[in-house]
Amino acid sequence: MGIEPTLSAWEAEVLPLNYTRNRLKYSLRQMDKPTVADAHLRKVRSYVHRPGRATSGQRRALTDLWPRFGVDEKVGPIDLPALFGREAPRVLDIGFGDGEALVTTAINYPAIDYLGVEVHEPGVGHLLLLLERSGATNVRVIRRDAAEVLPQLLPNASFAAVNLFFPDPWPKSRHHKRRLVQPPFIAEVARVLADDGLLHIATDWADYARHTLEVLASAAEFAPIDSSADALAFRPPTKFERRGRRLGHEVVDLFYRRGSGSPVRMSHQNNAMPGSATNVVNT
Ligand SMILES: C[S@@+](CC[C@H](N)C(=O)[O-])C[C@H]1O[C@@H](n2cnc3c(N)ncnc32)[C@H](O)[C@@H]1O
């Protein structure tokens, strides 16, 4: 019983651990083919609801800290200066996971405001605890599907940068449609980015990097840049990056400026990270 060795490490991480290989295949097929009854409500999602409940501390944070950092608006566009209480450059972090990299970045750059979007409840709870512990005031969080948040809530040209760090790779061909990087989603990213805004995508999956290059090559709004040394491109190591490196994966960071051109690829050299950065993970 349990996960067979042929199961990819990513699947083993995100899918319930008590599935056999066959039940897992069945489960994924079910997710791709909704029943007639719920077909009108369901769509292709870029995530699965991962196993693992929020801890009691995370549950407390989701209740007590949410009013301070959480965004409840169901219709937009959100008034972002009002949300952060000031006018400052803003970064959108899509799928921040446990939030450690996001909070680390936010405490290193207090003059920048960060909006995190994540569907995984324990991850959101963990982020809230880190915000409380670190005293960071420049982060707000939306617990909802980014594929809905961008078109429904976020105003035009409202972010200086959009980060997509280690998106779920969906390695099998039949699941590629579940990848977040798709032309309609990238068009939404272009819409919310200001002129000259930065799109920063990191992945440890070679095929996802190839896929991203292809999708962005067709996105007329974006021009590739080799890297960016400014604060907006800062990226501390993330949890999923560390896991990818343990598995021997090469990590690739792709940078695009809102403009036009064709993409280039670069290996991550940590060149966007100031050496003096504070890391919230160990604080
Ligand atoms: C592989 S994890 C990477 C997490 C984090 N960026 C890191 O590097 O450690 C991908 C994350 O994206 C989130 N995610 C996937 N699709 C999403 C969506 N449509 N909206 C919001 N979050 C999403 C998942 O819940 C998951 O936490």
The ligand as a Tripos MOL2 file, in Angstrom:
@<TRIPOS>MOLECULE
LIG
   27    29     1     0     0
SMALL
NO_CHARGES

@<TRIPOS>ATOM
      1 C1          4.7420   24.0160   -5.4610 C.3       1 LIG1
      2 S1          4.0170   25.1350   -4.3380 S.3       1 LIG1
      3 C2          5.2300   26.4570   -4.2150 C.3       1 LIG1
      4 C3          5.0240   27.3010   -2.9910 C.3       1 LIG1
      5 C4          6.0440   28.4230   -2.7870 C.3       1 LIG1
      6 N1          5.9720   29.4280   -3.8560 N.3       1 LIG1
      7 C5          7.4260   27.8580   -2.6850 C.2       1 LIG1
      8 O1          8.2230   28.0630   -3.6250 O.co2     1 LIG1
      9 O2          7.7250   27.2090   -1.6710 O.co2     1 LIG1
     10 C6          2.7590   25.9080   -5.3170 C.3       1 LIG1
     11 C7          1.7730   26.6860   -4.4710 C.3       1 LIG1
     12 O3          0.8810   27.3720   -5.3240 O.3       1 LIG1
     13 C8         -0.4180   27.2900   -4.7660 C.3       1 LIG1
     14 N2         -1.3520   27.4520   -5.8750 N.ar      1 LIG1
     15 C9         -1.4690   26.6660   -6.9640 C.ar      1 LIG1
     16 N3         -2.4120   27.1250   -7.7840 N.ar      1 LIG1
     17 C10        -2.9040   28.2440   -7.2050 C.ar      1 LIG1
     18 C11        -3.9190   29.1660   -7.5630 C.ar      1 LIG1
     19 N4         -4.6120   29.0140   -8.7040 N.pl3     1 LIG1
     20 N5         -4.1810   30.1950   -6.7290 N.ar      1 LIG1
     21 C12        -3.4960   30.3420   -5.5750 C.ar      1 LIG1
     22 N6         -2.5180   29.4960   -5.1780 N.ar      1 LIG1
     23 C13        -2.2420   28.4630   -5.9850 C.ar      1 LIG1
     24 C14        -0.4720   25.9270   -4.1130 C.3       1 LIG1
     25 O4         -1.4550   25.8590   -3.0970 O.3       1 LIG1
     26 C15         0.9410   25.8200   -3.5640 C.3       1 LIG1
     27 O5          1.0250   26.2960   -2.2480 O.3       1 LIG1
@<TRIPOS>BOND
     1     1     2 1
     2     2     3 1
     3     2    10 1
     4     3     4 1
     5     4     5 1
     6     5     6 1
     7     5     7 1
     8     7     8 2
     9     7     9 1
    10    10    11 1
    11    11    12 1
    12    11    26 1
    13    12    13 1
    14    13    14 1
    15    13    24 1
    16    14    15 ar
    17    14    23 ar
    18    15    16 ar
    19    16    17 ar
    20    17    18 ar
    21    17    23 ar
    22    18    19 1
    23    18    20 ar
    24    20    21 ar
    25    21    22 ar
    26    22    23 ar
    27    24    25 1
    28    24    26 1
    29    26    27 1
@<TRIPOS>SUBSTRUCTURE
     1 LIG1         1 GROUP 0 **** ****
